[in-house]
Amino acid sequence: MLQLKFAHKIILVSVVLLILALTASTTINYISLKQGTQTNLNRAIDEIGHSVAGNIANWLGGKLQIVQAIAQNTKSDDDTETMLDAVQQAVKSGKLKNTYIGVESTGQFILDDLTIQLPAGFDARQRPWYLLGKNNNAPSFTETYLDATINQQVISVVAPVYDNGRFLGVAGGDIFLDAIAEILNEIDFLDLGYAYLVTAEGKILSHPNIEMVNKNISEVLGANVSFNSQLKELDDNIVSFIPIKGIESVNWYVGVILDREKAYQPLVSARNTAIVVGIISLLVTVVLLQVLFNHLMKPIYRLNAAIKDISEGDGDLTQRLTIDSQDEIGQLSANFNGFIETVHNSMKQVKLSAQALEQHIEQVRQSAYSGIQMAEQQLSRGTNVSSAITELNSSSTEISSNANNASELTSAIRAQSQEGMAALNANIDSIKQLSSTMQSSSGDIEKLRANAQNIASILDVIMGVSSQTNLLALNAAIEAARAGEAGRGFAVVADEVRQLAQRTQEAATEIETMIENLQQGTVSVVDSMEQSQSNSTESVEKANIADERMQAIVMSLQDVDNENHAVAEATRQQSDVIKSIDEDIMQLMELNQQSVNNLQQTDQACDSLQDEFSGLNELVSKFKV
């Protein structure tokens, strides 16, 4: 990575800030100048465009007034000569190509130029210009078209002819588009572009390039545009459209096309000039900053040289910097002199202290050697005591282990007894629940037997009804037989009723038999349930006795287990005391060992300090104090 000097860093930062400032200033000026240029350009083009539009409107208005005058002066009783004289006078005064009248009643076409030969059967009422004037019922302008006689683009202005509200025909006049083109070409759009005439539908009526006439504006500009007087940028062009006002039947616009590059050329020149000036200013600033920093950094260079001399030379702490000013550089030099003075005094004191400390280190070394010998003797004696305590601890641990084993066996037996007692209690609960269930079932069976008796009573009623129905059916059959042929159908019904009653009686008899069997089975079940309930009660009593005896066994096992625990606890406490003594002995041995290590480290530290002080004396001797 490139290492820059402090002065170069300051210059680099200054250059970057200057570049940012120049860029911001140039950008703001460019934007402001562009907005001003666009505003001035828009104002100038708008003024010129409206002037051109006004001239064209006045010129077209004059032609329209001439044709209107022909229409207004023509009367229903005018003959052909009178109308011919009127159109000939009009073409002279209005500088029109031709003027004419189309007569509604005959279709006659009265033209000012008698030398023009019209086709046979020419009917003015069928011509587009005639239909336009008649249908619009107001003065109007036609679209441009190519005149066949002179091969030039022309337009026609037409006006309806009325006399006392009666439609007589249409008066018209042809206008050369060259005249409009001359008006447009006379205008100088600041040498930036040209103007043309276009309809609201986008059809070009007049253009400096004759090939563009009658084409759509999108073919010229390459895009659809809205017609307004604001300047719009399209590719390399700037366009604007100014409406022609003052003529109701004309919805045309003066289109203006400017060369975008030419229009903004002053802006580009100003931008380029600003860039060149900025680059020159930047270079001059860099040179001036370099010269200025070289002058200002001289005290820093002297300070750097002094520090380098102290670090690389013979360490002369007696030299001082010359203070030439009272600014930050001068203060830095003064502070450096103060720092060197402090270091100078410190080095003197360090040299004296190092000599005294070297003597003390030798004394500490002798004391550490004596302490190491005494600590090693204590460590040997502690090892013997630790061995004896370890043997005592092993015996105590074995006794505690045996007591724990006996306690565990007793606990296992007690746990099994408790499990047996729990199983016995569960058995007692099950027997009690079974007895309760049997009592409930016995009651339900008793209810079932009572319901069966009720069903038997209902069956007796059904059998009685069936017997009565059978008797009634028999009587009905007898009565039907007496009735003879008329009661035959009734006899058939009576016979069916009798058979139905008989089947009902048979079914009731079968149900009665089944209910009797059910009652007998119910009685047997009730007897069995009572016997089972008696047996379960006896089983509960015997199980309660067994539970009491099992509880006594568990209590005895609990006493034995408590005694075993007491023995194990006493042995464990004895073992803990032995372990505690052993741990204390081990800690004493560790402390002795640590003391030995510390003394050895102290001895080593003394050796290291001796080496360091040798180096320190050598280092201090390098400085001139």
Secondary structure per residue as TSV (DSSP state, phi and psi in degrees):
chain	resnum	aa	ss	phi	psi
A	1	M	-	360.0	137.7
A	2	L	-	-69.6	126.2
A	3	Q	-	-96.4	116.2
A	4	L	-	-96.9	146.1
A	5	K	-	-72.5	161.8
A	6	F	H	-59.6	-43.8
A	7	A	H	-62.7	-40.2
A	8	H	H	-65.9	-36.4
A	9	K	H	-63.6	-43.0
A	10	I	H	-62.0	-43.8
A	11	I	H	-63.3	-41.9
A	12	L	H	-63.0	-44.7
A	13	V	H	-63.0	-41.8
A	14	S	H	-62.8	-41.1
A	15	V	H	-64.7	-42.9
A	16	V	H	-61.9	-45.4
A	17	L	H	-62.3	-40.0
A	18	L	H	-64.8	-41.4
A	19	I	H	-61.3	-44.5
A	20	L	H	-61.9	-42.6
A	21	A	H	-65.0	-45.2
A	22	L	H	-64.4	-40.0
A	23	T	H	-63.9	-45.1
A	24	A	H	-63.2	-44.4
A	25	S	H	-63.8	-44.3
A	26	T	H	-63.9	-41.4
A	27	T	H	-64.1	-45.1
A	28	I	H	-63.5	-44.7
A	29	N	H	-63.2	-38.8
A	30	Y	H	-64.6	-45.1
A	31	I	H	-63.8	-43.7
A	32	S	H	-63.7	-43.5
A	33	L	H	-65.0	-38.5
A	34	K	H	-65.1	-43.3
A	35	Q	H	-62.6	-42.1
A	36	G	H	-64.1	-41.3
A	37	T	H	-62.2	-44.4
A	38	Q	H	-63.6	-40.1
A	39	T	H	-64.7	-47.9
A	40	N	H	-63.8	-41.9
A	41	L	H	-64.1	-43.0
A	42	N	H	-64.2	-39.8
A	43	R	H	-66.4	-44.3
A	44	A	H	-65.2	-46.2
A	45	I	H	-65.1	-37.9
A	46	D	H	-64.1	-42.5
A	47	E	H	-65.4	-45.6
A	48	I	H	-65.1	-44.0
A	49	G	H	-62.1	-43.5
A	50	H	H	-66.3	-33.4
A	51	S	H	-64.7	-44.4
A	52	V	H	-64.0	-44.5
A	53	A	H	-61.0	-38.8
A	54	G	H	-66.1	-41.1
A	55	N	H	-62.3	-43.9
A	56	I	H	-65.4	-39.9
A	57	A	H	-63.0	-42.6
A	58	N	H	-65.0	-40.5
A	59	W	H	-65.5	-45.4
A	60	L	H	-66.8	-36.2
A	61	G	H	-62.7	-37.6
A	62	G	H	-64.2	-42.1
A	63	K	H	-65.0	-39.0
A	64	L	H	-65.2	-37.6
A	65	Q	H	-65.7	-35.9
A	66	I	H	-64.0	-45.6
A	67	V	H	-66.4	-38.3
A	68	Q	H	-63.0	-36.7
A	69	A	H	-63.7	-40.2
A	70	I	H	-59.5	-46.1
A	71	A	H	-65.4	-40.2
A	72	Q	H	-72.2	-30.8
A	73	N	H	-87.7	-9.9
A	74	T	-	-82.3	129.5
A	75	K	-	-114.7	165.3
A	76	S	T	-69.2	-24.5
A	77	D	T	-95.8	5.9
A	78	D	-	-71.2	138.9
A	79	D	-	-91.4	-178.8
A	80	T	H	-63.4	-40.4
A	81	E	H	-61.9	-42.6
A	82	T	H	-63.0	-44.7
A	83	M	H	-68.8	-35.8
A	84	L	H	-64.2	-41.9
A	85	D	H	-62.5	-38.2
A	86	A	H	-64.8	-43.7
A	87	V	H	-72.3	-32.1
A	88	Q	H	-69.5	-38.5
A	89	Q	H	-64.6	-38.5
A	90	A	H	-67.7	-41.1
A	91	V	H	-67.1	-29.0
A	92	K	H	-74.8	-45.1
A	93	S	H	-74.3	-29.3
A	94	G	H	-100.2	-1.4
A	95	K	T	52.5	44.4
A	96	L	-	-91.5	157.8
A	97	K	S	-66.5	-49.7
A	98	N	E	-149.5	152.8
A	99	T	E	-129.3	153.7
A	100	Y	E	-163.4	166.5
A	101	I	E	-134.8	134.3
A	102	G	E	-104.8	125.8
A	103	V	E	-92.3	128.2
A	104	E	T	-68.6	-39.0
A	105	S	T	-71.8	-34.5
A	106	T	T	-118.4	-15.5
A	107	G	-	78.8	9.6
A	108	Q	-	-67.0	142.5
A	109	F	E	-114.0	108.2
A	110	I	E	-98.4	110.1
A	111	L	E	-111.9	143.3
A	112	D	S	-67.1	-33.6
A	113	D	-	-93.5	106.3
A	114	L	T	-77.1	-9.7
A	115	T	T	-80.1	-15.0
A	116	I	S	-79.5	125.0
A	117	Q	-	-90.6	122.2
A	118	L	-	-89.2	150.4
A	119	P	-	-62.4	155.2
A	120	A	T	-65.0	137.4
A	121	G	T	74.1	20.9
A	122	F	-	-65.8	122.2
A	123	D	-	-116.8	113.7
A	124	A	G	-63.2	-27.2
A	125	R	G	-68.5	-15.2
A	126	Q	G	-94.6	-4.7
A	127	R	S	-79.1	148.5
A	128	P	H	-60.0	-39.8
A	129	W	H	-64.8	-35.7
A	130	Y	H	-66.1	-46.5
A	131	L	H	-63.9	-35.5
A	132	L	H	-62.7	-48.8
A	133	G	H	-65.1	-37.7
A	134	K	H	-70.9	-45.0
A	135	N	H	-72.2	-39.5
A	136	N	H	-72.7	-25.1
A	137	N	-	55.2	32.8
A	138	A	S	-162.1	158.9
A	139	P	-	-58.4	136.0
A	140	S	E	-146.6	160.4
A	141	F	E	-111.9	139.6
A	142	T	-	-84.3	172.7
A	143	E	-	-72.2	161.4
A	144	T	-	-69.0	149.6
A	145	Y	E	-153.6	162.8
A	146	L	E	-88.9	119.3
A	147	D	E	-73.5	125.4
A	148	A	T	-70.2	-26.4
A	149	T	T	-79.6	-33.3
A	150	I	T	-120.2	-3.5
A	151	N	T	57.7	46.4
A	152	Q	E	-131.9	156.3
A	153	Q	E	-77.6	130.3
A	154	V	E	-137.7	165.1
A	155	I	E	-130.9	160.4
A	156	S	E	-121.8	142.0
A	157	V	E	-110.9	130.2
A	158	V	E	-128.5	154.4
A	159	A	E	-147.7	137.9
A	160	P	E	-70.8	147.3
A	161	V	E	-107.2	120.9
A	162	Y	E	-126.1	147.9
A	163	D	E	-138.3	109.9
A	164	N	T	56.2	41.1
A	165	G	T	81.2	0.3
A	166	R	E	-99.1	129.5
A	167	F	E	-77.6	121.2
A	168	L	E	-104.1	-26.4
A	169	G	E	159.6	-158.4
A	170	V	E	-133.2	131.1
A	171	A	E	-100.2	146.2
A	172	G	E	-152.4	167.2
A	173	G	E	-150.0	143.6
A	174	D	E	-97.9	139.2
A	175	I	E	-123.0	133.2
A	176	F	E	-72.6	132.6
A	177	L	H	-73.4	-16.0
A	178	D	H	-58.1	-35.2
A	179	A	H	-64.4	-41.3
A	180	I	H	-66.6	-39.8
A	181	A	H	-62.2	-37.4
A	182	E	H	-64.1	-40.5
A	183	I	H	-61.7	-43.2
A	184	L	H	-67.7	-39.7
A	185	N	H	-75.2	-20.1
A	186	E	T	-70.7	-19.2
A	187	I	-	-86.1	131.8
A	188	D	-	-99.3	107.3
A	189	F	-	-84.9	57.8
A	190	L	T	57.7	26.1
A	191	D	T	58.4	28.4
A	192	L	S	-109.5	-15.3
A	193	G	E	-178.1	-154.5
A	194	Y	E	-147.0	171.0
A	195	A	E	-120.3	159.4
A	196	Y	E	-151.6	167.7
A	197	L	E	-111.7	131.8
A	198	V	E	-140.9	146.7
A	199	T	E	-83.6	168.9
A	200	A	T	-64.2	-22.8
A	201	E	T	-83.7	-3.3
A	202	G	S	96.6	4.4
A	203	K	B	-82.8	130.2
A	204	I	E	-82.2	124.1
A	205	L	E	-95.0	-35.1
A	206	S	E	-145.3	137.4
A	207	H	-	-153.8	143.9
A	208	P	S	-56.5	-31.3
A	209	N	S	-94.9	108.0
A	210	I	G	-58.7	-23.9
A	211	E	G	-70.9	-17.2
A	212	M	G	-86.4	-12.0
A	213	V	T	-64.2	138.1
A	214	N	T	74.8	1.9
A	215	K	S	-89.3	165.0
A	216	N	B	-82.9	149.1
A	217	I	H	-60.9	-29.0
A	218	S	H	-65.3	-26.4
A	219	E	H	-72.1	-25.4
A	220	V	H	-85.2	-45.4
A	221	L	H	-90.6	-16.1
A	222	G	S	76.9	11.0
A	223	A	S	-162.3	155.9
A	224	N	-	-79.8	134.1
A	225	V	-	-129.0	158.3
A	226	S	-	-92.8	146.3
A	227	F	-	-90.2	101.1
A	228	N	-	-150.6	167.2
A	229	S	S	-83.1	-4.1
A	230	Q	S	-73.0	139.1
A	231	L	-	-70.0	134.4
A	232	K	E	-128.3	138.6
A	233	E	E	-93.8	121.5
A	234	L	E	-126.9	109.0
A	235	D	T	55.1	-117.1
A	236	D	T	-95.8	8.3
A	237	N	E	-120.7	159.9
A	238	I	E	-121.3	124.1
A	239	V	E	-119.5	154.7
A	240	S	E	-153.9	152.5
A	241	F	E	-132.8	123.2
A	242	I	E	-112.2	122.3
A	243	P	E	-71.2	147.7
A	244	I	-	-91.3	114.4
A	245	K	-	-109.3	161.4
A	246	G	S	105.8	-12.8
A	247	I	-	-123.3	114.8
A	248	E	T	-62.9	-36.8
A	249	S	T	-85.1	0.3
A	250	V	-	-112.6	121.9
A	251	N	-	-122.1	69.3
A	252	W	E	-116.1	164.1
A	253	Y	E	-134.6	144.5
A	254	V	E	-90.7	111.4
A	255	G	E	-89.9	139.6
A	256	V	E	-122.4	129.2
A	257	I	E	-120.4	121.8
A	258	L	E	-113.4	147.5
A	259	D	E	-76.1	116.8
A	260	R	H	-60.9	-40.1
A	261	E	H	-65.4	-43.1
A	262	K	H	-67.6	-39.5
A	263	A	H	-63.6	-36.3
A	264	Y	T	-101.5	14.0
A	265	Q	H	-61.8	-43.7
A	266	P	H	-59.7	-36.2
A	267	L	H	-65.6	-42.9
A	268	V	H	-64.9	-40.7
A	269	S	H	-63.0	-43.0
A	270	A	H	-63.5	-39.6
A	271	R	H	-64.1	-45.7
A	272	N	H	-63.3	-40.2
A	273	T	H	-62.2	-41.8
A	274	A	H	-63.4	-38.0
A	275	I	H	-65.8	-44.4
A	276	V	H	-63.3	-45.4
A	277	V	H	-61.7	-39.8
A	278	G	H	-63.2	-41.9
A	279	I	H	-65.6	-43.2
A	280	I	H	-62.8	-43.5
A	281	S	H	-62.0	-38.2
A	282	L	H	-64.6	-44.6
A	283	L	H	-64.8	-43.7
A	284	V	H	-62.3	-40.7
A	285	T	H	-63.4	-41.4
A	286	V	H	-62.0	-44.3
A	287	V	H	-64.1	-45.5
A	288	L	H	-64.1	-40.1
A	289	L	H	-63.9	-39.5
A	290	Q	H	-63.1	-46.2
A	291	V	H	-63.1	-43.9
A	292	L	H	-63.7	-44.5
A	293	F	H	-69.5	-33.1
A	294	N	H	-61.1	-38.1
A	295	H	H	-72.3	-43.3
A	296	L	H	-72.9	-25.7
A	297	M	T	-88.9	-0.5
A	298	K	H	-58.4	-45.5
A	299	P	H	-61.0	-35.7
A	300	I	H	-65.4	-40.5
A	301	Y	H	-62.7	-40.9
A	302	R	H	-64.0	-41.8
A	303	L	H	-61.1	-43.1
A	304	N	H	-62.8	-40.8
A	305	A	H	-64.8	-39.0
A	306	A	H	-65.2	-44.9
A	307	I	H	-63.5	-39.9
A	308	K	H	-64.6	-37.9
A	309	D	H	-65.5	-38.9
A	310	I	H	-67.0	-39.9
A	311	S	H	-77.7	-32.3
A	312	E	H	-107.0	-17.3
A	313	G	S	-91.5	-143.1
A	314	D	S	-89.7	10.7
A	315	G	-	68.3	45.4
A	316	D	B	-77.1	103.9
A	317	L	T	-87.8	5.6
A	318	T	T	-92.4	-13.1
A	319	Q	-	-80.2	152.5
A	320	R	-	-136.4	154.9
A	321	L	-	-83.4	149.3
A	322	T	-	-84.7	130.4
A	323	I	-	-97.8	112.9
A	324	D	-	-100.3	-16.1
A	325	S	-	-146.8	170.4
A	326	Q	S	-109.7	14.4
A	327	D	S	-82.2	-165.4
A	328	E	H	-60.8	-36.5
A	329	I	H	-66.7	-42.1
A	330	G	H	-63.5	-40.8
A	331	Q	H	-63.7	-38.6
A	332	L	H	-63.0	-41.2
A	333	S	H	-64.4	-42.3
A	334	A	H	-64.2	-42.8
A	335	N	H	-65.0	-36.3
A	336	F	H	-64.2	-42.4
A	337	N	H	-61.3	-40.6
A	338	G	H	-64.1	-39.9
A	339	F	H	-63.4	-44.5
A	340	I	H	-63.1	-37.4
A	341	E	H	-63.6	-42.2
A	342	T	H	-64.3	-44.1
A	343	V	H	-63.1	-38.5
A	344	H	H	-59.8	-49.6
A	345	N	H	-64.7	-39.4
A	346	S	H	-64.2	-40.1
A	347	M	H	-63.8	-37.4
A	348	K	H	-61.1	-46.9
A	349	Q	H	-66.6	-38.9
A	350	V	H	-61.8	-39.6
A	351	K	H	-63.8	-42.7
A	352	L	H	-67.9	-42.8
A	353	S	H	-66.2	-35.8
A	354	A	H	-64.1	-38.4
A	355	Q	H	-66.7	-42.6
A	356	A	H	-69.2	-39.5
A	357	L	H	-67.7	-30.7
A	358	E	H	-63.2	-35.8
A	359	Q	H	-68.7	-41.4
A	360	H	H	-65.1	-33.8
A	361	I	H	-62.6	-37.5
A	362	E	H	-65.9	-38.6
A	363	Q	H	-65.2	-42.4
A	364	V	H	-62.8	-36.9
A	365	R	H	-62.8	-42.4
A	366	Q	H	-64.8	-42.9
A	367	S	H	-63.8	-39.1
A	368	A	H	-65.1	-37.1
A	369	Y	H	-65.6	-41.3
A	370	S	H	-65.7	-41.3
A	371	G	H	-64.2	-34.9
A	372	I	H	-62.5	-41.9
A	373	Q	H	-64.7	-42.9
A	374	M	H	-68.6	-38.8
A	375	A	H	-65.9	-34.3
A	376	E	H	-67.3	-36.2
A	377	Q	H	-65.2	-43.6
A	378	Q	H	-62.7	-36.6
A	379	L	H	-64.9	-37.9
A	380	S	H	-66.6	-44.5
A	381	R	H	-66.1	-39.5
A	382	G	H	-62.7	-31.3
A	383	T	H	-65.9	-40.4
A	384	N	H	-64.1	-46.4
A	385	V	H	-61.0	-39.7
A	386	S	H	-63.6	-35.3
A	387	S	H	-66.5	-43.5
A	388	A	H	-63.9	-42.8
A	389	I	H	-65.0	-34.0
A	390	T	H	-63.7	-41.6
A	391	E	H	-64.5	-42.8
A	392	L	H	-62.0	-38.3
A	393	N	H	-66.7	-34.5
A	394	S	H	-64.6	-43.1
A	395	S	H	-63.7	-45.1
A	396	S	H	-62.8	-37.8
A	397	T	H	-65.0	-37.9
A	398	E	H	-66.0	-42.8
A	399	I	H	-61.4	-45.2
A	400	S	H	-62.2	-36.4
A	401	S	H	-66.1	-42.5
A	402	N	H	-63.5	-43.5
A	403	A	H	-62.5	-38.9
A	404	N	H	-65.2	-38.6
A	405	N	H	-63.4	-44.9
A	406	A	H	-61.5	-41.7
A	407	S	H	-63.4	-39.3
A	408	E	H	-65.4	-40.7
A	409	L	H	-62.6	-44.8
A	410	T	H	-61.9	-42.0
A	411	S	H	-62.8	-37.7
A	412	A	H	-65.8	-43.3
A	413	I	H	-63.4	-42.9
A	414	R	H	-63.8	-38.9
A	415	A	H	-64.0	-41.5
A	416	Q	H	-64.9	-39.0
A	417	S	H	-64.0	-41.6
A	418	Q	H	-64.1	-37.6
A	419	E	H	-64.1	-41.9
A	420	G	H	-63.1	-40.2
A	421	M	H	-65.6	-38.2
A	422	A	H	-64.7	-40.6
A	423	A	H	-64.4	-39.5
A	424	L	H	-64.4	-42.1
A	425	N	H	-63.1	-39.4
A	426	A	H	-63.3	-37.8
A	427	N	H	-65.1	-41.4
A	428	I	H	-62.4	-44.3
A	429	D	H	-61.2	-39.7
A	430	S	H	-64.4	-41.6
A	431	I	H	-65.3	-41.5
A	432	K	H	-63.0	-41.6
A	433	Q	H	-64.6	-39.6
A	434	L	H	-63.1	-41.2
A	435	S	H	-63.3	-42.6
A	436	S	H	-63.4	-40.9
A	437	T	H	-63.6	-39.1
A	438	M	H	-64.4	-40.9
A	439	Q	H	-61.4	-43.4
A	440	S	H	-64.3	-41.9
A	441	S	H	-65.0	-38.1
A	442	S	H	-61.6	-41.4
A	443	G	H	-64.4	-41.7
A	444	D	H	-63.2	-39.7
A	445	I	H	-66.6	-35.9
A	446	E	H	-63.9	-40.5
A	447	K	H	-63.5	-37.9
A	448	L	H	-62.0	-40.4
A	449	R	H	-65.6	-39.5
A	450	A	H	-65.4	-41.2
A	451	N	H	-63.7	-36.5
A	452	A	H	-63.3	-38.5
A	453	Q	H	-65.6	-38.2
A	454	N	H	-63.7	-41.4
A	455	I	H	-61.5	-38.3
A	456	A	H	-62.4	-39.3
A	457	S	H	-64.3	-41.3
A	458	I	H	-64.3	-38.4
A	459	L	H	-63.3	-35.4
A	460	D	H	-61.2	-40.7
A	461	V	H	-64.5	-44.1
A	462	I	H	-60.3	-41.5
A	463	M	H	-66.1	-35.5
A	464	G	H	-65.6	-44.2
A	465	V	H	-62.8	-39.8
A	466	S	H	-62.9	-39.6
A	467	S	H	-65.5	-43.1
A	468	Q	H	-63.6	-40.7
A	469	T	H	-62.7	-41.0
A	470	N	H	-62.2	-42.4
A	471	L	H	-65.8	-41.2
A	472	L	H	-65.0	-39.2
A	473	A	H	-63.2	-37.1
A	474	L	H	-66.0	-42.8
A	475	N	H	-64.0	-39.0
A	476	A	H	-64.7	-37.1
A	477	A	H	-65.6	-38.7
A	478	I	H	-65.2	-44.2
A	479	E	H	-65.1	-36.0
A	480	A	H	-67.0	-36.3
A	481	A	H	-65.4	-37.6
A	482	R	H	-66.1	-33.6
A	483	A	H	-73.2	-16.5
A	484	G	G	79.7	-136.8
A	485	E	G	-66.1	-32.2
A	486	A	G	-69.5	-26.4
A	487	G	G	-100.3	13.5
A	488	R	H	-65.1	-44.0
A	489	G	H	-63.1	-40.9
A	490	F	H	-64.3	-33.5
A	491	A	H	-65.7	-38.0
A	492	V	H	-64.1	-43.8
A	493	V	H	-63.6	-42.2
A	494	A	H	-63.0	-37.7
A	495	D	H	-65.9	-39.5
A	496	E	H	-65.3	-40.5
A	497	V	H	-63.6	-40.8
A	498	R	H	-63.9	-42.8
A	499	Q	H	-64.6	-40.4
A	500	L	H	-62.2	-41.8
A	501	A	H	-64.0	-37.0
A	502	Q	H	-66.7	-42.8
A	503	R	H	-65.7	-36.8
A	504	T	H	-61.2	-41.3
A	505	Q	H	-65.3	-40.5
A	506	E	H	-64.8	-43.3
A	507	A	H	-63.7	-39.7
A	508	A	H	-63.3	-36.9
A	509	T	H	-64.0	-42.7
A	510	E	H	-63.8	-42.9
A	511	I	H	-61.9	-39.3
A	512	E	H	-62.4	-40.5
A	513	T	H	-63.1	-44.6
A	514	M	H	-63.3	-39.5
A	515	I	H	-65.4	-38.3
A	516	E	H	-62.1	-42.2
A	517	N	H	-63.3	-40.6
A	518	L	H	-62.4	-40.0
A	519	Q	H	-64.6	-41.9
A	520	Q	H	-62.8	-44.2
A	521	G	H	-63.3	-36.4
A	522	T	H	-63.8	-40.4
A	523	V	H	-62.1	-42.0
A	524	S	H	-64.8	-42.7
A	525	V	H	-63.5	-40.5
A	526	V	H	-62.0	-42.1
A	527	D	H	-63.3	-43.3
A	528	S	H	-64.6	-39.8
A	529	M	H	-64.2	-39.4
A	530	E	H	-65.1	-40.7
A	531	Q	H	-64.8	-42.9
A	532	S	H	-63.7	-38.7
A	533	Q	H	-63.2	-39.3
A	534	S	H	-64.0	-42.3
A	535	N	H	-65.8	-40.0
A	536	S	H	-66.7	-35.5
A	537	T	H	-62.4	-42.9
A	538	E	H	-64.0	-39.7
A	539	S	H	-64.4	-37.7
A	540	V	H	-62.4	-42.3
A	541	E	H	-63.4	-43.6
A	542	K	H	-67.0	-38.8
A	543	A	H	-65.0	-35.7
A	544	N	H	-63.4	-38.4
A	545	I	H	-64.2	-44.5
A	546	A	H	-62.8	-35.8
A	547	D	H	-65.2	-41.3
A	548	E	H	-62.1	-43.0
A	549	R	H	-67.0	-37.5
A	550	M	H	-66.2	-36.3
A	551	Q	H	-64.6	-36.3
A	552	A	H	-64.9	-39.8
A	553	I	H	-63.5	-43.5
A	554	V	H	-62.1	-40.2
A	555	M	H	-63.3	-40.1
A	556	S	H	-64.3	-43.5
A	557	L	H	-63.0	-33.4
A	558	Q	H	-64.2	-40.3
A	559	D	H	-63.7	-44.0
A	560	V	H	-62.0	-42.7
A	561	D	H	-63.8	-38.4
A	562	N	H	-63.6	-41.5
A	563	E	H	-62.2	-44.7
A	564	N	H	-60.4	-40.8
A	565	H	H	-63.8	-38.1
A	566	A	H	-64.3	-42.8
A	567	V	H	-62.8	-46.8
A	568	A	H	-62.2	-38.3
A	569	E	H	-67.0	-42.0
A	570	A	H	-63.8	-42.8
A	571	T	H	-63.7	-40.0
A	572	R	H	-64.8	-40.4
A	573	Q	H	-63.2	-40.5
A	574	Q	H	-62.1	-42.2
A	575	S	H	-64.5	-37.5
A	576	D	H	-64.5	-40.2
A	577	V	H	-63.3	-42.3
A	578	I	H	-63.5	-43.1
A	579	K	H	-62.5	-39.9
A	580	S	H	-62.0	-42.1
A	581	I	H	-64.2	-42.0
A	582	D	H	-62.3	-41.8
A	583	E	H	-64.0	-39.7
A	584	D	H	-62.7	-42.2
A	585	I	H	-62.3	-41.9
A	586	M	H	-64.8	-39.6
A	587	Q	H	-64.5	-38.9
A	588	L	H	-63.0	-39.8
A	589	M	H	-65.8	-40.6
A	590	E	H	-63.9	-40.5
A	591	L	H	-63.7	-40.3
A	592	N	H	-62.8	-43.0
A	593	Q	H	-64.1	-40.4
A	594	Q	H	-65.0	-36.9
A	595	S	H	-63.6	-41.2
A	596	V	H	-61.3	-45.7
A	597	N	H	-61.5	-42.8
A	598	N	H	-63.1	-41.4
A	599	L	H	-65.8	-38.8
A	600	Q	H	-65.0	-41.5
A	601	Q	H	-64.3	-37.0
A	602	T	H	-62.0	-42.2
A	603	D	H	-62.6	-43.1
A	604	Q	H	-65.3	-39.5
A	605	A	H	-62.8	-37.2
A	606	C	H	-62.9	-40.9
A	607	D	H	-61.7	-44.1
A	608	S	H	-64.2	-43.0
A	609	L	H	-61.3	-37.4
A	610	Q	H	-61.1	-42.3
A	611	D	H	-65.9	-42.8
A	612	E	H	-63.3	-41.2
A	613	F	H	-68.5	-31.2
A	614	S	H	-63.4	-44.9
A	615	G	H	-64.6	-39.4
A	616	L	H	-63.2	-43.5
A	617	N	H	-61.6	-39.1
A	618	E	H	-65.5	-41.2
A	619	L	H	-66.2	-44.5
A	620	V	H	-65.2	-33.6
A	621	S	H	-67.7	-17.9
A	622	K	H	-73.4	-24.6
A	623	F	S	-88.9	141.1
A	624	K	B	-91.1	110.0
A	625	V	-	-113.1	360.0
